[in-house]
Amino acid sequence: MAEAAGPSTGGAGVDTKPDDEHFVDKHQSELIKRVSNVQPILDELLRQNVIQQESYDEVKTLPTAEEKMRELISGPLKSSGVQGKDLFYDILIENQPLLIQDLIRMDAEVENVSTKKRLCETLNDLSSEELEEFKSLIELEKDFPLFSINKLKVTNTRDIVELMVKIYRNNWKMG
């Protein structure tokens, strides 16, 4: 299967832009360790022509699920390109939904920590006057709760970040 020429969004919204790491690549080691029932995944990959019969037979004969997943990911899936990884991801959602949910949750936690860190660094770089101006701009935000505005007047940078992340968590996607 040929690799897609440009950016695409894979199944279930998997971000596969050229500058982003595919979910399958990012979580390769966890998938190898934690996928327990490989056979239905192999069957579906074969049915959807992501892998060929020869690869299917080769992976199927390996003794452990870990060895099967390692061979599958490093071999036929690697050469199937983004489209093959997108289909593999969709198949994993069907066959290993709890694992995929756990990996997505882990990604969100990492992103949340990264967002907080960047916000803290940015706000710490502001002078006292700039920080006060920033606080007054936040007060103008219609979505910022009134009780938080009162806290904002007497709070430090870390508390401001916690408030912002708590309030805007679902609306922000920092790049």
C-alpha positions in Angstrom: 0.0 0.0 0.0 1.5 3.4 -1.0 2.0 6.1 1.6 -0.2 9.1 1.4 1.3 12.1 -0.4 0.3 14.9 1.9 -1.2 15.6 5.3 -4.2 13.5 6.3 -6.4 12.8 9.2 -6.6 9.1 9.8 -9.4 7.1 11.3 -11.0 8.4 14.4 -9.2 11.7 14.0 -5.6 10.4 14.2 -3.4 13.3 13.4 -0.9 12.3 10.7 0.5 15.6 9.5 4.1 15.2 8.3 5.5 17.1 11.3 3.5 15.0 13.8 4.4 11.5 15.0 1.6 9.0 14.2 -0.1 7.4 17.1 1.1 4.0 16.2 4.7 5.2 16.0 4.4 7.2 19.2 3.1 4.3 21.2 4.9 1.5 19.5 6.6 0.1 22.6 3.3 0.1 24.6 1.4 -1.5 21.8 4.1 -4.3 21.6 3.9 -4.9 25.3 0.2 -4.5 25.9 -1.7 -5.9 22.9 -2.7 -9.4 24.0 -4.9 -10.8 21.3 -3.1 -10.3 18.0 -5.0 -12.8 15.8 -8.2 -10.8 15.1 -6.0 -7.7 14.4 -3.9 -9.8 11.9 -7.1 -11.1 10.3 -8.5 -7.7 9.8 -5.2 -6.3 8.5 -5.2 -9.1 5.9 -8.8 -8.6 5.0 -8.2 -4.9 4.4 -5.1 -5.6 2.3 -2.8 -3.7 4.8 -0.6 -6.8 5.0 -0.2 -9.6 2.5 -0.7 -13.4 3.1 3.0 -14.0 3.4 3.5 -11.4 6.2 0.3 -12.7 7.9 1.6 -16.3 7.9 5.0 -15.2 9.1 3.6 -13.1 12.0 1.0 -15.7 12.9 3.7 -18.4 13.6 5.5 -16.3 16.2 5.1 -17.8 19.7 4.1 -14.7 21.8 1.8 -11.7 21.3 4.7 -9.4 22.0 6.9 -11.0 19.2 3.9 -10.9 16.8 3.3 -7.2 17.5 7.0 -6.3 17.3 7.3 -8.1 13.9 4.0 -6.6 12.6 4.9 -3.0 13.6 8.5 -3.1 12.5 7.8 -5.1 9.3 4.6 -4.9 7.2 3.0 -2.0 9.0 6.1 0.1 8.6 6.0 -0.4 4.9 2.3 0.2 4.6 2.7 3.9 5.2 0.3 6.3 6.9 -2.8 4.8 5.4 -1.9 1.3 6.8 -1.2 2.8 10.2 -4.5 4.6 10.1 -6.3 1.4 9.4 -4.3 -0.4 12.1 -5.3 2.3 14.5 -9.0 1.8 13.6 -8.6 -2.0 14.1 -7.0 -1.4 17.5 -9.9 0.8 18.6 -12.3 -2.1 17.7 -10.2 -4.8 19.3 -8.3 -3.1 22.1 -10.5 -0.1 23.1 -9.4 0.1 26.7 -5.7 0.1 25.7 -6.3 2.9 23.2 -8.3 4.9 25.7 -5.5 4.6 28.2 -2.8 5.7 25.7 -5.0 8.7 24.7 -5.5 9.6 28.3 -1.7 9.4 28.9 -1.1 11.7 25.9 -3.6 14.2 27.4 -1.9 14.2 30.7 1.5 14.8 29.1 0.0 17.6 27.0 -1.6 19.2 30.1 1.8 19.2 31.9 3.5 20.6 28.9 0.9 23.4 28.5 1.2 24.3 32.2 5.0 24.4 31.9 4.9 26.7 28.8 2.3 29.0 30.4 4.4 29.3 33.6 7.5 30.0 31.6 5.7 32.7 29.6 4.1 34.4 32.5 7.4 34.3 34.5 9.1 36.1 31.7 6.6 39.1 32.1 7.6 42.1 34.2 5.3 43.0 37.1 3.6 45.6 35.1 3.0 43.2 32.1 1.7 40.5 34.5 -0.8 43.0 36.0 -1.9 44.0 32.5 -2.3 40.4 31.6 -4.5 39.9 34.7 -6.7 42.8 33.8 -7.1 41.4 30.2 -8.2 38.1 31.7 -10.9 40.0 33.7 -12.4 41.1 30.4 -12.8 37.5 29.2 -16.5 36.7 29.2 -15.9 33.0 29.9 -13.7 33.6 32.9 -15.8 33.0 36.0 -16.3 35.9 38.4 -15.1 34.0 41.5 -11.8 33.4 39.7 -11.3 37.0 38.8 -11.3 37.9 42.5 -8.6 35.2 43.1 -6.7 36.4 40.1 -6.0 39.8 41.8 -4.0 38.3 44.6 -2.5 35.2 43.1 0.9 34.2 41.8 1.9 32.9 38.4 1.5 29.3 39.2 -2.0 29.8 40.5 -2.9 31.9 37.4 -1.8 29.0 35.2 -3.8 26.5 37.3 -6.9 28.7 36.9 -6.4 29.1 33.2 -5.8 25.4 32.5 -8.8 24.5 34.6 -11.1 26.9 32.8 -9.9 26.6 29.3 -8.6 23.0 29.2 -11.2 21.8 26.7 -10.9 24.8 24.4 -7.1 25.0 24.0 -4.8 23.1 21.8 -1.4 24.6 22.1 0.9 24.0 19.2 
